[in-house]
Amino acid sequence: YKVSTPHVSGVALVLWNSFPLCKNFEIRHALLESAQKLPAGFNGTRNDEYGHGAVKFWAAYDYLMDNPCQQDPSSAQSSPPVTSSPSLGPTAAPVTSSPTA
């Protein structure tokens, strides 16, 4: 049981909102490249106690600024805008209230 999952997910969400044309693997790569390796002095890629390290939003943001995501212009234009609320889900309809007599 790791409590870091919601934190990393939140950082990924904010990054994706900042760089909406990036693909999921590009966001993940930025997170992996920018993670602070733990414990201090650890030079490996992953360990069982700390995973890939501590998530660092600004380091990942700077990484994506310095290493822009690769985009296919035709696929970027064909993606429809997101219009539904993530909390409602794709099939939920908005609730409208009407006065009752």
ZIPE-V425080 format. One record per residue. N is the residue number from 1. RES is the residue in one letter. PHI is phi in radians with two decimals (none if undefined). PSI is psi in whole degrees, 0 to 359 (none if undefined). OMEGA is omega in whole degrees, -180 to 180 (none if undefined). Layout:
n-><N & N>
res-><RES & RES>
phi-><PHI & PHI>
psi-><PSI & PSI>
omega-><OMEGA & OMEGA>
This chain:
n-><1 & 2 & 3 & 4 & 5 & 6 & 7 & 8 & 9 & 10 & 11 & 12 & 13 & 14 & 15 & 16 & 17 & 18 & 19 & 20 & 21 & 22 & 23 & 24 & 25 & 26 & 27 & 28 & 29 & 30 & 31 & 32 & 33 & 34 & 35 & 36 & 37 & 38 & 39 & 40 & 41 & 42 & 43 & 44 & 45 & 46 & 47 & 48 & 49 & 50 & 51 & 52 & 53 & 54 & 55 & 56 & 57 & 58 & 59 & 60 & 61 & 62 & 63 & 64 & 65 & 66 & 67 & 68 & 69 & 70 & 71 & 72 & 73 & 74 & 75 & 76 & 77 & 78 & 79 & 80 & 81 & 82 & 83 & 84 & 85 & 86 & 87 & 88 & 89 & 90 & 91 & 92 & 93 & 94 & 95 & 96 & 97 & 98 & 99 & 100 & 101>
res-><Y & K & V & S & T & P & H & V & S & G & V & A & L & V & L & W & N & S & F & P & L & C & K & N & F & E & I & R & H & A & L & L & E & S & A & Q & K & L & P & A & G & F & N & G & T & R & N & D & E & Y & G & H & G & A & V & K & F & W & A & A & Y & D & Y & L & M & D & N & P & C & Q & Q & D & P & S & S & A & Q & S & S & P & P & V & T & S & S & P & S & L & G & P & T & A & A & P & V & T & S & S & P & T & A>
phi-><none & -2.04 & -1.50 & -1.36 & -0.95 & -1.15 & -1.19 & -1.14 & -1.09 & -1.11 & -1.11 & -1.06 & -1.09 & -1.15 & -1.08 & -1.14 & -1.18 & -1.36 & -2.27 & -1.15 & -1.52 & -1.27 & -1.52 & -1.03 & -1.22 & -1.29 & -1.13 & -1.07 & -1.06 & -1.09 & -1.12 & -1.17 & -1.19 & -1.74 & -1.11 & -1.37 & -1.19 & -2.21 & -1.17 & -0.92 & 1.57 & -1.24 & -1.94 & -1.34 & -1.60 & -2.87 & -2.45 & -1.27 & -1.51 & -2.01 & 1.10 & -1.59 & 2.11 & -1.56 & -1.22 & -2.29 & -1.01 & -1.13 & -1.16 & -1.19 & -1.06 & -1.07 & -1.04 & -1.24 & -1.18 & -1.42 & -2.26 & -1.00 & -1.18 & -1.42 & -2.25 & -1.67 & -0.94 & -1.22 & -1.34 & -1.18 & -1.37 & -1.51 & -1.37 & -1.28 & -1.21 & -1.39 & -2.10 & -1.69 & -1.36 & -1.04 & -1.31 & -1.50 & 1.48 & -1.27 & -1.87 & -1.35 & -1.75 & -1.12 & -1.59 & -2.05 & -1.87 & -2.28 & -1.14 & -1.79 & -1.57>
psi-><117 & 130 & 357 & 340 & 311 & 329 & 314 & 320 & 319 & 317 & 318 & 319 & 313 & 321 & 315 & 326 & 328 & 332 & 69 & 342 & 355 & 150 & 163 & 321 & 334 & 322 & 315 & 317 & 318 & 320 & 317 & 318 & 330 & 356 & 140 & 119 & 132 & 149 & 170 & 133 & 353 & 127 & 4 & 182 & 335 & 148 & 164 & 338 & 320 & 3 & 230 & 355 & 193 & 133 & 138 & 103 & 306 & 327 & 320 & 320 & 311 & 322 & 315 & 330 & 321 & 337 & 77 & 149 & 146 & 131 & 140 & 111 & 326 & 325 & 329 & 324 & 335 & 352 & 125 & 151 & 150 & 124 & 348 & 153 & 132 & 330 & 338 & 334 & 168 & 339 & 357 & 139 & 149 & 146 & 127 & 140 & 146 & 147 & 142 & 146 & none>
omega-><-178 & 179 & -179 & -176 & 179 & 179 & 180 & 178 & 178 & 178 & 179 & 179 & -179 & 177 & -178 & 175 & 179 & -179 & -172 & -180 & 178 & 174 & -178 & -178 & 178 & 175 & 180 & 180 & 178 & 178 & -179 & -178 & -174 & -179 & 176 & -177 & 179 & -8 & -178 & 179 & 179 & -177 & 180 & -180 & -177 & 170 & -174 & -178 & -175 & -178 & 180 & 179 & -179 & 179 & -180 & -176 & -174 & 177 & 178 & 178 & 178 & 178 & -179 & 175 & -179 & -177 & -176 & 178 & 178 & -178 & 171 & -175 & -179 & 180 & 180 & -179 & -176 & -180 & 179 & 178 & 178 & -177 & -178 & 178 & -180 & -179 & 180 & -178 & -173 & -176 & -178 & 178 & 178 & 180 & 177 & 180 & 177 & -179 & 178 & -178 & none>
